[in-house]
């Protein structure tokens, strides 16, 4: 018998932070263990997957709750903190040398989400409530840009709580399972590129170029630089968030959306200044730590028992995602695009700013900012594309 929310063993925010930090830290430390069996295990099941699934299992077992003020704090302040520090390392001129294929693959992924929603809903509508289309609209927001877009669409289409709960499970279980598959495919990108006759030399060259520059500039982290990184990250994030809360909100623009957009602009602008030198001391690594912590809180919000309670929603989500995958791989075949572009294009949609840079870094370690930029593009266009998706879903529900 699973414990109820009120009976969760760990509920105090600081205790939750300690528990989640210990989970993600333990997983990553274990992945560094120089043992063949351990390395092979984490090759097929990377640490990032466990950073997400272990909190989910913990919630299901009643160890931690599926809602907490800590989760809200992390998404409100730690997410922009992490994104800002990651964007400091962005080499915009080098990124532009990747060419238009990255954007085209991203847009094909967006098309897959928009087309897949009404098709999947039409198939499973008989097994879902009448207002399930509102949940589809909310999920479309998440699958074209991330959680900030989802929050905007929840308000835009007035998604009821009884529909939103299973949709969150679909978002976490289905979307992050796909992220796990993409990470696993990173080890086979050479085979895919050879089969697809894709030229990956530009990607590898830029990855090596940026990596060499970063390595040559790398310096040991000292207290003044650490405090400077933390001060910049949290200071800018707090000010931007508070400023965003004063801006007029619409059906597609919330304080969270404003925050991500402003942080993205500031981060890219700072990458052209001397502030970028903070990354020589590991600013982006600290940013990643924030993103990984965010992923643990996302996993903690999902209870696996809801999968059993809402099989039709799960099945709909799987079909929807399969249409997205089919379309983006079709475009990859037509454009002879390397698997890296498929990964960042898909995760820029389905994963958004929280997971796209992580997946990109697994494929090409120095090109994490490319994934982040794709996630930001998704955040910008996602709300509008998601509104169109919700409209199509509503039409299907009335048929």
Secondary structure per residue as TSV (DSSP state, phi and psi in degrees):
chain	resnum	aa	ss	phi	psi
A	1	X	-	360.0	125.1
A	2	X	-	-77.7	145.9
A	3	X	-	-74.0	151.5
A	4	X	-	-82.1	169.4
A	5	X	G	-56.1	-43.5
A	6	X	G	-67.4	-20.6
A	7	X	G	-99.4	9.7
A	8	X	-	-56.0	135.2
A	9	X	S	-66.3	-35.7
A	10	X	B	-118.6	118.1
A	11	X	-	-129.9	-27.8
A	12	X	S	-65.2	130.0
A	13	X	H	-51.8	-43.6
A	14	X	H	-66.6	-36.9
A	15	X	H	-67.0	-38.1
A	16	X	H	-63.6	-42.5
A	17	X	H	-61.3	-43.0
A	18	X	H	-63.4	-43.4
A	19	X	H	-64.7	-48.5
A	20	X	H	-67.1	-37.8
A	21	X	H	-64.2	-40.9
A	22	X	H	-65.0	-38.5
A	23	X	H	-62.1	-55.5
A	24	X	H	-68.4	-37.3
A	25	X	H	-66.2	-42.0
A	26	X	H	-63.0	-41.7
A	27	X	H	-62.7	-46.1
A	28	X	H	-70.4	-34.0
A	29	X	H	-67.0	-40.3
A	30	X	H	-65.1	-36.0
A	31	X	H	-66.4	-17.7
A	32	X	T	-89.6	-2.5
A	33	X	-	-66.4	125.4
A	34	X	-	-83.1	65.7
A	35	X	-	-126.6	132.2
A	36	X	H	-53.0	-44.4
A	37	X	H	-64.4	-41.0
A	38	X	H	-67.4	-43.5
A	39	X	H	-63.4	-39.5
A	40	X	H	-66.3	-41.1
A	41	X	H	-60.0	-48.2
A	42	X	H	-76.7	-13.2
A	43	X	H	-68.7	-41.4
A	44	X	H	-89.4	-22.5
A	45	X	S	-132.4	78.5
A	46	X	-	-56.9	155.6
A	47	X	H	-53.9	-35.7
A	48	X	H	-58.0	-36.3
A	49	X	H	-63.4	-42.6
A	50	X	H	-72.5	-29.8
A	51	X	H	-62.3	-23.5
A	52	X	H	-94.8	-47.2
A	53	X	H	-76.4	-32.0
A	54	X	H	-63.4	-42.6
A	55	X	H	-63.3	-35.9
A	56	X	H	-62.3	-44.9
A	57	X	H	-63.7	-37.9
A	58	X	H	-62.7	-39.5
A	59	X	H	-66.5	-43.4
A	60	X	H	-61.1	-37.3
A	61	X	T	-82.7	-4.5
A	62	X	T	83.1	15.6
A	63	X	S	-74.8	-41.2
A	64	X	B	-128.1	158.1
A	65	X	-	-81.5	163.8
A	66	X	S	-91.7	3.5
A	67	X	-	-147.1	136.3
A	68	X	-	-161.6	152.3
A	69	X	H	-63.9	-25.4
A	70	X	H	-63.1	-43.0
A	71	X	H	-61.8	-40.1
A	72	X	H	-65.6	-41.1
A	73	X	H	-63.1	-43.8
A	74	X	I	-62.9	-44.8
A	75	X	I	-70.3	-29.5
A	76	X	I	-79.7	-39.9
A	77	X	I	-118.1	-38.1
A	78	X	I	-72.3	-36.3
A	79	X	H	-59.9	-55.0
A	80	X	H	-63.4	-32.8
A	81	X	H	-58.0	-48.7
A	82	X	H	-66.2	-42.2
A	83	X	H	-64.2	-41.5
A	84	X	H	-61.4	-46.3
A	85	X	H	-67.8	-33.6
A	86	X	H	-68.3	-40.2
A	87	X	H	-70.0	-20.3
A	88	X	T	-59.0	-29.7
A	89	X	T	-88.6	2.3
A	90	X	-	-65.9	126.0
A	91	X	-	-102.3	87.8
A	92	X	H	-59.1	-48.4
A	93	X	H	-57.5	-41.7
A	94	X	H	-68.1	-38.3
A	95	X	H	-62.7	-38.6
A	96	X	H	-65.1	-23.4
A	97	X	T	-69.4	-13.2
A	98	X	T	-67.0	-19.4
A	99	X	-	87.8	-177.9
A	100	X	T	-79.8	-10.3
A	101	X	H	-62.2	-35.3
A	102	X	H	-60.5	-45.6
A	103	X	H	-67.5	-41.2
A	104	X	H	-62.8	-39.4
A	105	X	H	-67.7	-38.0
A	106	X	H	-61.6	-47.3
A	107	X	H	-65.2	-33.1
A	108	X	H	-67.0	-34.6
A	109	X	H	-65.8	-40.0
A	110	X	H	-61.4	-43.2
A	111	X	H	-59.1	-40.8
A	112	X	H	-62.3	-38.4
A	113	X	H	-67.1	-44.5
A	114	X	H	-65.1	-43.3
A	115	X	H	-74.0	-38.6
A	116	X	H	-65.8	-32.9
A	117	X	H	-59.6	-56.9
A	118	X	H	-64.5	-33.0
A	119	X	H	-66.3	-48.5
A	120	X	H	-64.1	-40.3
A	121	X	H	-65.4	-40.4
A	122	X	H	-60.9	-36.4
A	123	X	H	-69.6	-42.0
A	124	X	H	-104.8	3.3
A	125	X	G	-52.5	-40.9
A	126	X	G	-60.4	-20.4
A	127	X	G	-104.1	5.3
A	128	X	S	-121.7	158.8
A	129	X	-	-66.5	162.4
A	130	X	T	-59.7	-36.1
A	131	X	T	-93.9	22.8
A	132	X	H	-61.6	-26.1
A	133	X	H	-59.5	-28.9
A	134	X	H	-67.4	-36.4
A	135	X	H	-67.5	-36.7
A	136	X	H	-62.0	-41.5
A	137	X	H	-61.9	-42.8
A	138	X	H	-64.0	-43.3
A	139	X	H	-67.9	-33.9
A	140	X	H	-61.5	-36.8
A	141	X	H	-60.9	-42.4
A	142	X	H	-69.3	-38.0
A	143	X	H	-83.9	0.6
A	144	X	T	-129.9	67.4
A	145	X	T	130.3	-26.6
A	146	X	-	119.5	-172.2
A	147	X	H	-65.0	-32.3
A	148	X	H	-62.6	-41.2
A	149	X	H	-67.1	-36.9
A	150	X	H	-61.7	-43.3
A	151	X	H	-60.1	-39.8
A	152	X	H	-64.5	-41.5
A	153	X	H	-73.8	-30.6
A	154	X	H	-57.5	-42.6
A	155	X	H	-72.8	-38.9
A	156	X	H	-64.1	-41.2
A	157	X	H	-105.5	4.7
A	158	X	T	55.6	57.2
A	159	X	-	-71.1	121.1
A	160	X	-	-70.1	156.2
A	161	X	H	-63.4	-36.2
A	162	X	H	-69.5	-19.6
A	163	X	H	-91.8	-36.3
A	164	X	H	-67.2	-36.9
A	165	X	H	-57.9	-53.3
A	166	X	H	-66.8	-28.5
A	167	X	H	-65.0	-38.3
A	168	X	H	-63.2	-38.6
A	169	X	H	-64.5	-42.8
A	170	X	H	-60.3	-44.3
A	171	X	H	-59.8	-44.9
A	172	X	H	-77.0	-50.6
A	173	X	H	-69.3	-51.4
A	174	X	H	-72.1	-49.7
A	175	X	H	-64.8	-44.0
A	176	X	H	-78.4	-20.8
A	177	X	H	-66.8	-39.8
A	178	X	H	-65.1	-38.7
A	179	X	H	-61.1	-39.9
A	180	X	H	-63.0	-39.6
A	181	X	H	-65.2	-41.5
A	182	X	H	-62.7	-40.8
A	183	X	H	-63.6	-40.9
A	184	X	H	-64.8	-32.6
A	185	X	H	-72.7	-14.3
A	186	X	G	-58.5	-33.1
A	187	X	G	-73.5	-8.1
A	188	X	G	-116.9	16.6
A	189	X	H	-66.6	-31.4
A	190	X	H	-64.9	-41.3
A	191	X	H	-64.3	-43.0
A	192	X	H	-64.2	-46.1
A	193	X	H	-62.9	-36.5
A	194	X	H	-67.0	-43.3
A	195	X	H	-65.0	-39.0
A	196	X	T	-85.1	-0.9
A	197	X	T	54.4	41.4
A	198	X	-	-95.8	140.0
A	199	X	-	-90.5	107.8
A	200	X	-	-101.3	7.2
A	201	X	H	-64.2	-37.2
A	202	X	H	-65.2	-43.2
A	203	X	H	-61.1	-47.6
A	204	X	H	-65.6	-38.6
A	205	X	H	-64.2	-46.3
A	206	X	H	-68.9	-37.9
A	207	X	H	-59.9	-45.2
A	208	X	H	-66.3	-40.4
A	209	X	H	-62.8	-49.5
A	210	X	H	-66.4	-38.9
A	211	X	H	-63.6	-40.7
A	212	X	H	-65.9	-41.4
A	213	X	H	-63.1	-44.0
A	214	X	H	-64.1	-40.2
A	215	X	H	-68.8	-38.4
A	216	X	H	-68.1	-26.9
A	217	X	H	-93.8	-10.1
A	218	X	-	-58.9	132.5
A	219	X	-	-133.0	153.6
A	220	X	-	-65.2	137.1
A	221	X	-	-73.6	127.0
A	222	X	-	-119.1	166.2
A	223	X	H	-56.2	-46.7
A	224	X	H	-58.5	-43.5
A	225	X	H	-68.5	-39.7
A	226	X	H	-60.2	-46.5
A	227	X	H	-65.3	-35.3
A	228	X	H	-64.5	-41.6
A	229	X	H	-64.7	-47.6
A	230	X	H	-64.8	-41.4
A	231	X	H	-64.0	-44.4
A	232	X	H	-63.2	-50.0
A	233	X	H	-61.6	-52.9
A	234	X	H	-73.6	-37.1
A	235	X	H	-62.6	-50.8
A	236	X	H	-65.0	-42.2
A	237	X	H	-60.4	-43.5
A	238	X	H	-66.1	-47.3
A	239	X	H	-63.2	-44.7
A	240	X	H	-63.0	-42.7
A	241	X	H	-61.4	-47.3
A	242	X	H	-64.7	-38.5
A	243	X	H	-65.1	-40.1
A	244	X	H	-63.1	-32.2
A	245	X	T	-70.0	-15.6
A	246	X	T	-90.5	-11.5
A	247	X	S	-80.9	150.6
A	248	X	-	-66.3	131.0
A	249	X	-	-93.8	144.4
A	250	X	-	-125.5	-174.5
A	251	X	S	-66.3	-20.5
A	252	X	S	-119.3	-2.2
A	253	X	-	-128.8	111.2
A	254	X	-	-110.7	175.5
A	255	X	H	-59.7	-37.0
A	256	X	H	-65.9	-41.8
A	257	X	H	-64.7	-45.6
A	258	X	H	-57.8	-44.3
A	259	X	H	-58.8	-48.3
A	260	X	H	-62.7	-42.8
A	261	X	H	-65.7	-42.7
A	262	X	H	-69.7	-42.8
A	263	X	H	-60.0	-41.6
A	264	X	H	-60.5	-45.2
A	265	X	H	-63.2	-46.6
A	266	X	H	-62.9	-43.9
A	267	X	H	-61.1	-44.7
A	268	X	H	-66.3	-41.4
A	269	X	H	-62.7	-41.8
A	270	X	H	-66.8	-24.9
A	271	X	T	-66.8	-15.4
A	272	X	T	-93.5	-1.0
A	273	X	S	-111.5	178.8
A	274	X	G	-69.4	-15.1
A	275	X	G	-60.0	-26.4
A	276	X	G	-58.3	-24.4
A	277	X	G	-62.9	-15.8
A	278	X	G	-61.6	-24.8
A	279	X	G	-71.5	-18.3
A	280	X	G	-63.2	-24.6
A	281	X	G	-100.3	10.0
A	282	X	T	96.4	26.2
A	283	X	H	-58.5	-41.2
A	284	X	H	-67.0	-32.6
A	285	X	H	-65.6	-38.6
A	286	X	H	-66.6	-37.4
A	287	X	H	-61.8	-41.5
A	288	X	H	-60.9	-40.0
A	289	X	H	-57.6	-40.1
A	290	X	H	-65.5	-41.0
A	291	X	H	-65.5	-41.1
A	292	X	H	-63.8	-39.4
A	293	X	H	-63.7	-38.9
A	294	X	H	-59.4	-42.8
A	295	X	H	-62.3	-34.0
A	296	X	H	-65.6	-36.9
A	297	X	H	-72.1	-31.6
A	298	X	H	-65.1	-45.3
A	299	X	H	-62.0	-36.6
A	300	X	H	-66.2	-21.2
A	301	X	T	-79.0	-9.5
A	302	X	-	-106.3	133.1
A	303	X	-	-109.0	120.3
A	304	X	T	-63.2	-20.8
A	305	X	H	-65.3	-24.6
A	306	X	H	-67.2	-21.6
A	307	X	H	-63.5	-40.7
A	308	X	H	-70.2	-34.6
A	309	X	H	-78.0	-19.6
A	310	X	T	-133.7	59.4
A	311	X	H	-64.6	-32.7
A	312	X	H	-65.9	-38.9
A	313	X	H	-64.5	-43.0
A	314	X	H	-62.1	-45.7
A	315	X	H	-62.2	-41.4
A	316	X	H	-61.4	-42.9
A	317	X	H	-63.6	-38.0
A	318	X	H	-65.8	-46.1
A	319	X	H	-62.7	-43.4
A	320	X	H	-58.2	-48.0
A	321	X	H	-65.2	-38.0
A	322	X	H	-61.7	-36.2
A	323	X	H	-66.3	-42.9
A	324	X	H	-57.9	-46.3
A	325	X	H	-64.0	-43.2
A	326	X	H	-59.7	-45.8
A	327	X	H	-69.0	-42.5
A	328	X	H	-69.8	-34.7
A	329	X	H	-73.0	-30.9
A	330	X	H	-63.4	-45.7
A	331	X	H	-66.1	-36.5
A	332	X	H	-62.2	-37.9
A	333	X	H	-67.9	-43.2
A	334	X	H	-66.3	-36.9
A	335	X	H	-91.8	-3.2
A	336	X	T	54.1	46.1
A	337	X	-	-89.3	144.4
A	338	X	-	-70.3	161.5
A	339	X	H	-63.6	-27.1
A	340	X	H	-58.4	-42.5
A	341	X	H	-67.8	-35.2
A	342	X	H	-62.6	-44.1
A	343	X	H	-63.4	-50.7
A	344	X	H	-72.1	-31.2
A	345	X	H	-67.7	-43.9
A	346	X	H	-69.6	-47.9
A	347	X	H	-71.4	-26.4
A	348	X	H	-61.5	-28.9
A	349	X	H	-87.6	-67.0
A	350	X	H	-67.6	-38.8
A	351	X	T	-94.1	-36.1
A	352	X	G	77.6	-160.8
A	353	X	G	-68.6	-20.0
A	354	X	G	-79.4	-35.3
A	355	X	T	-114.5	-22.5
A	356	X	H	-57.5	-44.5
A	357	X	H	-67.6	-30.3
A	358	X	H	-68.3	-45.9
A	359	X	H	-63.8	-42.1
A	360	X	H	-59.5	-38.9
A	361	X	H	-69.2	-26.9
A	362	X	H	-69.9	-38.3
A	363	X	H	-75.0	-50.4
A	364	X	S	-138.5	99.6
A	365	X	G	-49.4	-37.3
A	366	X	G	-85.6	-6.3
A	367	X	G	-104.6	23.3
A	368	X	H	-55.3	-40.2
A	369	X	H	-59.0	-27.1
A	370	X	H	-63.8	-45.2
A	371	X	H	-62.0	-39.8
A	372	X	H	-63.2	-42.2
A	373	X	H	-63.6	-36.6
A	374	X	H	-63.8	-40.3
A	375	X	H	-63.7	-36.5
A	376	X	H	-68.7	-40.5
A	377	X	H	-59.0	-42.4
A	378	X	H	-61.7	-38.4
A	379	X	H	-65.8	-35.3
A	380	X	H	-72.7	-48.8
A	381	X	H	-89.5	-15.3
A	382	X	H	-62.1	-43.5
A	383	X	H	-62.1	-39.4
A	384	X	H	-71.4	-43.3
A	385	X	H	-65.0	-35.8
A	386	X	H	-69.1	-35.3
A	387	X	H	-62.1	-42.5
A	388	X	H	-63.0	-39.3
A	389	X	H	-64.3	-43.2
A	390	X	H	-61.9	-37.9
A	391	X	H	-63.9	-43.7
A	392	X	H	-63.6	-39.7
A	393	X	H	-65.1	-37.9
A	394	X	H	-64.3	-40.0
A	395	X	H	-60.8	-41.8
A	396	X	H	-63.5	-40.5
A	397	X	H	-64.4	-21.5
A	398	X	T	-94.0	-3.5
A	399	X	-	-76.8	360.0
